[in-house]
Amino acid sequence: MRQFEITDGTGCDLSAAVAVDPVPSSDGAALYRITVSSPQTKLRISWREPMQGHISVWHPTCGRDRGLPQWFHAQKTDACFYRGAPVLATLCADGRTHCTAALSECVIASVLGYYVDDFSETDTVVFFAELHGTPEKFTALLRIDKTHAPLPEALETVWRWWNRGKERFAPLPEEAFAPLYSSWYSFHQTPDQAALTEELREAAQLGFRTAILDDGWQIEGAGTKDYLKSGDWKPAPDKFPDFKGFVRDVHACGIKLILWFAVPFAGFETEAFRRFRDRLLYKEEGYINAGTLDVRYPEVREYIVGTYLRFIEDYDIDGLKLDFIDNFRETPDTPAYNDRMDAETVTEGVQKLLQEICGAAVRRKPDFLFEFRQFYVGPEIMRYANMLRVCDCAFDAVTNRIGMADLRMLTRDVAVHSDMLLWSPEETAENCALQLLNVMFAAVQISVRLKNASGEQKKLIKAHLAYREENRDLLLKSRLNVCHPEENYTAIRTESEDKRRRITVLYAQNVIDADCPEEDIFNATAYETAVIANDAGRTLDITVFNCFLEPVRQFFSADAAVRVNVPAGGMIRIRFDTIL
């Protein structure tokens, strides 16, 4: 019987007001019902596990920090409706989970944490779950899984546990998985109708099928790097003199257009700020320079939803990039609830807003696209999205890879996208290929000026987008298998259901088992060799491709170990059983 310590986080015992009782479970995990009989500002439930086998910690916002912390600096993930998700796992050396803890409550604020108790003489580590602001007669479930499943499998089980019986508000059209051109890194806050139209014509020829017009389209003149002038949401006439014509030209290229909005903000120099200045959650100067709209008021939500409907009906846009949803939060400056509001909490207001946006947009366009980004990634908020992007990490291929893998493992029923890839016109094709390969298992977003790109860079993009489209289901919809999460994923692969086809990308390790009849192995390492282990002694048909996915060499081998020279960013294709 697992022993729990129930406190308020400072050591004060709450066991008289809070019960943690085991309940039946059908999937091998231990399940406990948390019952709170009186309101609690902070509730902390902790338990100990043996200090054996733990090598790393994973949670939805851990990024590169996966170490085992000591008591004075616990690893912890904070979660609520607009940020994170309440799940944390410790890992063994083989990449399997040692213990996976999750809470059923995904709306109110919570924390899951872990630390090594080096002060203890019992050789234990400590897990804890915290709930913040629990009401009277509150219940939730705590799930503790010690089945040692691979990390993707353990997280998929948690995701399905969270979503059992839940309704989705956003559809999942195929266009959500399409390669996407973004204007953000290429134009920042200075997009221009003529220049961007030419970019998208070129993008269409390379294989892009969706595009995001990001921040700046609504600001006349030079960008200010903040949101001072954002909130009225009208196309800037000096940048887009004919916005309807722009959308028509984009559609003529065969590209769907998604429009960016900073959902919460009414910039200090906007009419929206003057109109709603008494209906704000808080004001923020400096980087933001805007007020955050208080969506507990129905007229505030009506303004936001009406704005988006205007762009759907007047301009025929195909999707919304809903940015900064995580800025809808309470602060010490947030006014108290009043009788002019129809939502008692900010979270309830945001839920109403997102449901109203989804309902209105999908009624007009059933295949409408909604893009969210890290770190609003939990199962409750994901019901309103069909595209989920890695958080901003310009030029950082490793962070992009980690974000891609973490999102793919954590979510279902959504198309995971990379952060926009960025490189200079002088970058080599091989280094550009490494960026593409680091996000091979996400729908790729690219934000470079195609007009300035070299011929080799364009050739590379076209070849890779064609390969991704040909293998879309295998790359983007199959379960991800990862190697060494504690090392930021040394290899990632997906496999067909019949296990006869596989795609693998090597990020560090360079030994491949020849145990799949057809496998494409991409070299995203610093090495130009790989070793194929052929323990079964099969005759292997091996083809080597360069970074443009052009074949450069083919040979056969039945050796037990085959050393293959493969260019950086290149690919090895191994086949057997189909050899004539």
C-alpha positions in Angstrom: 0.0 0.0 0.0 1.5 3.3 -1.1 1.8 5.9 1.7 1.0 9.5 0.9 1.8 12.6 2.9 -1.0 15.2 2.6 0.0 18.8 3.5 -0.5 22.4 2.5 3.0 22.5 1.2 4.5 24.0 4.3 4.2 20.8 6.4 0.8 21.5 7.9 -1.2 18.2 7.8 -4.4 18.2 5.8 -5.3 14.6 6.0 -8.5 15.5 8.0 -9.8 17.5 5.0 -8.3 15.5 2.1 -8.5 11.8 1.4 -6.4 9.8 -1.2 -8.0 6.4 -1.8 -7.2 3.7 -4.2 -9.8 3.0 -6.9 -9.9 0.1 -9.5 -7.8 0.5 -12.7 -7.9 -1.6 -15.8 -4.6 -0.7 -17.5 -2.0 -1.8 -15.0 -1.5 1.7 -13.4 -2.4 2.5 -9.8 -5.3 5.0 -9.6 -6.2 7.1 -6.6 -9.2 9.4 -6.0 -8.3 12.7 -4.3 -11.3 14.0 -2.3 -11.3 17.5 -0.8 -14.0 18.2 1.7 -13.2 21.9 2.3 -11.6 24.6 0.1 -7.8 24.5 0.0 -5.5 27.3 -1.3 -2.8 24.8 -1.8 -2.8 21.0 -1.5 0.3 18.9 -1.7 0.3 15.1 -2.0 3.7 13.4 -1.9 5.0 9.9 -2.0 8.4 8.1 -2.0 9.9 5.6 -4.4 13.1 3.6 -4.1 16.2 5.4 -5.3 16.8 2.7 -8.0 16.8 2.9 -11.8 16.0 6.6 -12.3 18.3 8.3 -14.8 16.3 11.2 -16.2 13.0 13.2 -15.8 10.6 14.2 -18.5 7.6 16.6 -18.4 5.9 18.7 -21.1 7.9 21.8 -20.5 11.3 20.4 -19.6 13.0 21.2 -22.9 16.7 20.3 -22.5 16.6 20.1 -18.7 16.0 16.4 -18.0 18.4 15.9 -15.0 17.7 14.4 -11.6 17.4 17.3 -9.1 18.1 17.4 -5.4 15.6 18.5 -2.8 16.4 22.3 -3.0 15.6 22.5 -6.8 12.9 20.0 -7.7 12.0 19.2 -11.3 8.4 20.3 -11.7 5.9 21.0 -14.3 3.2 23.6 -13.7 0.0 23.1 -15.6 -3.4 24.7 -16.0 -5.9 25.3 -18.8 -3.6 27.7 -20.6 -0.2 26.2 -19.9 1.5 22.8 -19.8 -0.1 19.4 -18.9 -0.1 17.6 -15.6 2.1 14.6 -16.4 5.7 13.8 -15.3 7.8 10.7 -15.9 11.1 9.4 -14.7 13.2 7.3 -17.1 15.4 4.2 -17.0 18.7 3.9 -18.9 16.9 2.1 -21.7 14.5 4.9 -22.4 11.6 3.2 -20.8 9.6 4.9 -18.1 10.4 4.1 -14.4 7.3 5.9 -13.1 4.7 8.1 -14.9 2.5 10.3 -12.7 -0.5 12.2 -14.1 -3.5 14.2 -12.7 -7.0 14.0 -14.2 -7.5 17.7 -13.4 -6.3 19.7 -16.4 -8.0 23.1 -15.9 -7.2 24.4 -12.4 -3.5 25.1 -11.6 -1.4 22.1 -10.6 2.2 21.1 -10.2 3.8 17.7 -10.5 7.4 17.4 -9.2 10.3 15.1 -8.4 13.5 15.3 -6.4 16.2 13.1 -5.0 16.1 13.1 -1.2 19.9 13.0 -0.5 19.2 14.0 3.1 17.2 10.8 3.7 18.8 7.6 5.0 16.1 5.5 3.3 17.5 5.9 -0.2 14.4 7.3 -1.7 13.2 9.9 -4.3 10.1 12.0 -3.8 7.2 12.6 -6.1 4.6 15.3 -5.4 1.4 16.5 -6.8 0.0 20.0 -5.9 -3.4 21.4 -6.6 -3.9 25.2 -6.2 -7.3 26.7 -5.4 -9.4 23.6 -4.9 -13.1 24.3 -4.2 -15.2 22.5 -1.6 -16.2 18.9 -2.4 -13.6 18.7 -5.2 -12.4 15.4 -6.6 -9.6 14.4 -9.0 -7.7 11.3 -9.9 -4.0 10.7 -9.5 -2.6 8.0 -11.8 0.8 6.3 -11.1 2.1 4.0 -13.8 5.1 1.8 -13.0 4.7 -0.6 -16.0 8.0 0.5 -17.5 6.5 1.2 -20.9 8.5 3.1 -23.5 8.0 6.8 -23.1 5.8 7.4 -26.2 3.5 4.5 -25.2 3.2 5.7 -21.6 2.3 9.2 -22.7 -0.1 8.0 -25.3 -1.9 6.0 -22.6 -2.1 9.2 -20.4 -3.4 11.3 -23.3 -6.2 8.8 -24.0 -7.0 8.6 -20.3 -7.4 12.4 -20.2 -9.6 12.5 -23.4 -11.9 9.6 -22.8 -15.4 10.8 -23.7 -14.3 14.4 -24.4 -15.7 16.3 -27.4 -13.4 17.9 -29.9 -14.4 21.3 -31.2 -11.8 21.7 -34.0 -11.9 19.3 -37.0 -8.6 17.7 -38.2 -8.5 18.3 -42.0 -5.6 16.9 -44.1 -4.5 20.5 -44.8 -3.3 20.7 -41.2 -0.5 18.3 -42.0 0.7 20.2 -45.2 4.1 21.9 -45.5 3.7 25.6 -44.5 5.4 28.8 -45.4 5.4 31.5 -42.6 6.1 35.2 -43.1 7.4 35.7 -39.5 11.2 35.2 -39.7 11.3 36.2 -43.4 9.4 39.5 -43.0 8.8 40.0 -39.2 6.6 43.1 -38.8 7.1 44.4 -42.4 5.2 42.0 -44.7 4.4 43.5 -48.1 1.6 42.4 -50.4 3.6 42.4 -53.6 6.7 40.8 -52.1 4.8 38.2 -50.2 2.7 37.3 -53.2 5.8 36.6 -55.2 7.2 34.5 -52.3 4.1 32.4 -52.1 4.1 31.8 -55.9 7.6 30.4 -55.5 6.6 28.5 -52.4 3.8 26.8 -54.3 6.2 25.6 -57.0 8.4 24.1 -54.2 5.5 22.2 -52.7 4.0 24.4 -49.9 0.2 24.1 -49.6 -0.5 26.4 -46.6 0.9 29.8 -45.5 0.7 31.9 -42.4 0.6 35.7 -42.7 2.1 36.6 -39.3 2.4 39.8 -37.2 2.8 43.1 -39.0 0.0 43.0 -41.5 -2.1 45.2 -39.2 0.6 47.9 -38.4 1.1 50.8 -40.7 4.7 51.8 -41.2 7.7 50.2 -39.5 7.1 47.6 -36.9 7.5 48.4 -33.2 8.5 44.9 -32.0 5.6 45.1 -29.5 1.8 45.2 -29.6 1.3 48.9 -29.1 -0.8 49.2 -32.4 -2.4 45.8 -32.4 -6.0 45.3 -31.5 -8.2 47.0 -34.1 -7.3 44.4 -36.7 -7.5 46.1 -40.0 -5.0 45.4 -42.9 -2.5 48.2 -43.1 -3.2 50.0 -46.4 0.5 50.8 -46.9 1.4 47.1 -46.8 -1.8 45.5 -48.2 -3.6 48.0 -50.4 -5.9 45.2 -51.6 -6.2 42.5 -49.0 -9.0 40.7 -50.7 -6.9 40.6 -53.9 -4.0 39.3 -51.9 -6.0 36.4 -50.5 -7.4 35.7 -54.0 -3.9 35.5 -55.4 -2.7 33.2 -52.6 -5.6 30.8 -53.3 -4.8 31.0 -57.0 -1.4 29.5 -56.1 -3.1 26.5 -54.5 -2.2 27.7 -51.0 -4.5 28.1 -48.0 -4.0 31.3 -46.0 -3.9 31.4 -42.2 -4.0 34.8 -40.5 -2.1 35.6 -37.3 -3.8 37.3 -34.3 -2.5 38.2 -30.9 -5.8 37.2 -29.3 -5.7 38.9 -25.9 -4.1 42.2 -26.7 -5.5 45.7 -27.2 -2.5 48.0 -27.8 -2.3 51.2 -25.9 -2.6 53.2 -29.2 -5.7 51.4 -30.5 -9.4 52.1 -30.5 -10.0 48.7 -28.9 -8.0 49.8 -25.9 -10.0 53.0 -25.5 -13.2 51.0 -25.9 -12.3 48.3 -23.4 -10.0 50.1 -21.0 -12.3 49.3 -18.1 -12.6 45.7 -19.2 -9.0 44.5 -19.0 -7.4 41.7 -17.0 -4.2 43.8 -16.6 -1.9 46.2 -18.5 1.6 45.4 -19.5 4.3 47.9 -20.6 7.6 47.2 -22.2 7.7 44.2 -24.5 3.9 44.0 -24.8 2.6 47.6 -24.5 -1.0 46.5 -24.4 -3.9 45.7 -22.2 -5.1 42.1 -22.0 -8.8 41.9 -22.7 -11.0 40.5 -20.0 -12.9 37.7 -21.7 -15.2 37.2 -18.7 -17.3 40.0 -20.3 -19.5 38.7 -23.1 -19.1 41.9 -25.2 -15.3 41.4 -25.1 -15.7 37.9 -26.5 -18.2 39.1 -29.0 -15.7 41.7 -30.3 -12.9 39.1 -30.7 -15.2 36.5 -32.4 -16.8 39.2 -34.6 -13.3 40.3 -35.8 -12.4 36.8 -36.9 -15.7 36.3 -38.6 -15.2 39.5 -40.5 -12.0 38.2 -42.0 -13.6 34.9 -42.9 -16.6 36.4 -44.6 -15.0 39.5 -46.1 -11.6 38.0 -47.1 -12.1 34.2 -47.3 -9.2 33.3 -45.0 -8.8 29.6 -44.3 -7.4 29.6 -40.7 -6.4 31.4 -37.6 -3.0 31.4 -35.8 -4.3 32.2 -32.3 -1.2 33.6 -30.5 -0.6 34.5 -26.8 -3.5 32.5 -25.4 -1.3 31.9 -22.4 -1.5 35.6 -21.6 -5.1 35.2 -20.5 -4.4 34.9 -16.8 -5.1 36.5 -13.5 -2.6 38.9 -11.9 -2.8 41.1 -8.7 -4.3 43.8 -11.0 -7.1 41.6 -12.3 -10.5 43.0 -11.2 -12.8 40.9 -9.1 -15.9 39.2 -10.7 -18.9 41.4 -11.2 -22.5 40.9 -12.3 -21.7 42.3 -15.8 -19.6 39.2 -16.5 -21.0 35.8 -17.6 -17.9 33.8 -16.6 -16.8 33.6 -13.0 -13.2 32.8 -13.8 -10.7 33.8 -16.5 -10.3 30.2 -17.5 -14.1 29.8 -17.9 -14.0 33.0 -20.1 -11.2 31.6 -22.3 -13.0 28.3 -22.7 -16.2 30.1 -23.8 -14.1 32.3 -26.2 -12.4 29.3 -27.8 -15.6 27.4 -28.2 -17.3 30.4 -29.7 -14.4 31.0 -32.2 -14.4 27.3 -33.2 -18.1 27.0 -33.5 -18.5 30.2 -35.6 -15.5 29.4 -37.9 -16.3 25.8 -38.5 -19.9 26.5 -39.3 -18.7 28.7 -42.2 -15.7 26.5 -43.2 -15.8 22.9 -42.0 -12.1 22.4 -42.8 -11.0 25.6 -41.0 -7.4 25.6 -39.5 -6.5 26.6 -36.0 -2.8 26.9 -35.0 -1.7 27.0 -31.3 1.9 26.7 -30.0 3.8 25.5 -27.0 3.2 25.9 -24.1 -0.6 25.8 -24.3 -0.6 22.1 -25.0 -2.9 20.4 -22.4 -5.7 18.1 -23.3 -8.5 20.6 -22.5 -7.2 23.5 -24.6 -6.2 21.1 -27.4 -9.8 20.4 -28.1 -9.9 23.8 -29.9 -6.8 23.3 -32.1 -5.8 21.2 -35.1 -2.3 22.5 -35.5 0.3 22.7 -32.7 3.6 24.4 -33.3 6.9 24.1 -31.4 7.7 27.3 -29.5 10.0 29.9 -31.0 13.6 28.6 -31.4 14.9 30.3 -34.5 17.9 28.5 -36.0 18.1 26.0 -33.1 17.7 22.6 -34.7 18.1 20.6 -31.5 15.5 22.6 -29.6 13.2 22.2 -32.5 13.7 18.4 -32.5 13.1 18.2 -28.8 9.9 20.2 -29.1 8.7 18.2 -32.0 9.3 14.8 -30.2 7.7 16.0 -27.0 4.6 17.3 -28.7 4.2 14.2 -30.9 4.4 12.0 -27.8 2.1 14.1 -25.7 -0.7 14.8 -28.2 -3.1 13.0 -30.5 -5.7 14.3 -33.0 -3.6 17.3 -33.9 -1.0 18.0 -36.5 2.3 18.9 -34.8 4.4 21.5 -36.6 8.0 22.6 -36.3 9.0 26.1 -35.4 9.8 27.9 -38.6 13.1 26.9 -40.1 15.5 29.8 -40.7 18.9 30.0 -42.5 20.9 32.5 -44.4 21.2 32.5 -48.2 24.9 31.6 -47.8 24.1 28.4 -45.8 25.2 25.1 -47.3 22.6 22.7 -48.5 23.9 20.1 -46.1 23.4 22.3 -43.1 19.9 23.3 -44.3 19.2 19.5 -44.7 20.1 19.0 -41.0 17.5 21.5 -39.9 14.9 19.7 -42.1 15.9 16.3 -40.7 15.7 17.5 -37.1 12.0 18.1 -37.6 11.3 15.2 -39.9 8.4 13.9 -37.9 6.5 17.2 -37.8 4.7 19.2 -40.5 7.5 21.5 -41.5 7.3 25.3 -41.4 9.9 27.3 -43.2 10.4 31.1 -43.0 13.2 32.1 -45.3 13.2 34.6 -48.2 12.8 32.3 -51.1 13.7 35.1 -53.5 17.2 35.3 -51.8 17.6 31.5 -51.4 20.3 29.8 -53.4 19.5 27.4 -56.2 20.7 24.5 -54.1 18.5 25.5 -51.1 15.4 25.6 -53.3 16.3 22.2 -54.8 16.7 20.8 -51.3 13.4 22.2 -50.1 11.5 20.8 -53.2 13.0 17.4 -52.8 12.3 17.2 -49.1 8.8 18.5 -49.3 8.0 15.9 -52.0 9.4 13.1 -49.8 7.4 14.3 -46.9 4.2 14.5 -48.9 4.7 11.0 -50.3 5.3 9.6 -46.8 2.9 11.9 -44.9 1.0 9.2 -43.1 4.0 7.3 -42.0 6.0 10.4 -40.9 3.2 12.4 -39.2 0.5 10.0 -38.1 2.2 6.8 -36.9 3.4 6.4 -33.3 6.8 7.9 -32.7 9.5 5.7 -31.4 12.4 7.5 -29.6 15.9 6.5 -28.5 17.4 7.9 -25.3 15.1 10.7 -24.2 17.7 11.7 -21.6 20.1 12.5 -24.4 17.5 14.7 -26.3 16.6 11.8 -28.6 19.6 10.2 -30.4 17.3 8.6 -33.0 13.6 8.8 -33.9 11.6 6.5 -36.1 8.1 5.6 -37.3 7.0 2.3 -38.6 4.0 1.1 -40.7 1.4 -1.0 -38.9 2.5 -4.1 -40.8 6.1 -3.4 -39.7 7.3 -3.7 -43.3 8.3 -0.1 -43.7 10.2 2.3 -41.4 11.7 5.8 -41.5 14.5 6.5 -39.1 16.6 9.7 -38.5 19.9 9.3 -36.7 20.9 12.3 -34.6 23.8 10.8 -32.7 24.0 7.0 -32.8 25.1 5.4 -36.1 24.3 1.7 -35.8 21.2 0.3 -37.5 19.7 -3.1 -37.2 18.6 -4.5 -40.6 15.4 -6.0 -39.3 12.8 -4.1 -41.5 12.1 -5.1 -45.1 12.3 -1.5 -46.3 13.8 1.3 -44.2 14.9 4.8 -45.0 17.7 6.0 -42.6 18.6 9.7 -42.6 21.9 10.9 -41.4 21.5 14.0 -39.2 24.7 13.3 -37.4 28.2 14.9 -37.6 29.5 11.7 -39.1 29.6 10.5 -42.7 29.5 6.8 -41.9 26.9 4.4 -40.5 27.1 0.8 -39.5 24.3 -1.7 -40.5 24.1 -4.7 -38.2 22.9 -7.6 -40.3 22.7 -10.4 -37.7 20.3 -12.5 -39.8 22.8 -12.6 -42.7 20.2 -11.4 -45.2 21.3 -10.1 -48.6 20.7 -6.4 -48.3 20.0 -4.0 -51.2 21.6 -0.8 -50.0 21.2 2.6 -51.8 22.9 5.8 -50.7 21.4 9.2 -51.4 22.8 12.7 -51.0 21.1 15.5 -49.1 18.9 16.2 -52.2 17.6 12.6 -52.0 19.4 11.7 -55.3 20.9 8.2 -55.5 24.6 8.2 -55.6 25.6 4.6 -55.0 23.9 1.1 -54.8 25.4 -2.2 -53.7 24.5 -5.5 -52.1 25.9 -7.1 -49.0 25.2 -10.1 -46.8 28.0 -9.2 -44.3 27.1 -9.3 -40.6 28.2 -5.7 -40.2 28.2 -3.2 -43.1 30.0 0.1 -42.9 28.3 2.6 -45.2 29.6 6.0 -46.3 26.7 8.4 -46.4 26.9 12.2 -46.9 25.8 14.6 -44.2 22.1 15.1 -44.5 21.9 12.1 -46.8 19.9 8.9 -46.6 20.5 5.1 -46.7 17.7 2.9 -48.1 17.9 -0.7 -47.0 15.7 -3.4 -48.6 15.4 -7.1 -48.4 12.8 -9.8 -49.1 11.9 -7.8 -52.3 15.3 -8.5 -54.0 14.8 -10.5 -57.2 
